[in-house]
Amino acid sequence: MTPLRDAALTAALFLLYAVVFVPLGIVARLVRDPLHRRPDAGRSSYWHRFDHPHPSASAAAPAHQRSAA
């Protein structure tokens, strides 16, 4: 591709990003909080309990431990 075509493509992609994606991101942040970063005075803790699944005898062995039968 020619340098002029490369520059035009870069400018077009930048304008697309600036006109479409930046305003969408700003509106999304104003409307909702997807990461739940706003403090909630009613909560005593922000800890989320996560129980790890325990491996059992019926579970398949990891790939590196399987026999090549």
Summary of the structure (lengths in Angstrom):
residues: 69
radius of gyration: 25.0
end to end distance: 52.4
largest distance: 63.7
contacts: 75
relative contact order: 0.05
helix: 46%
strand: 0%
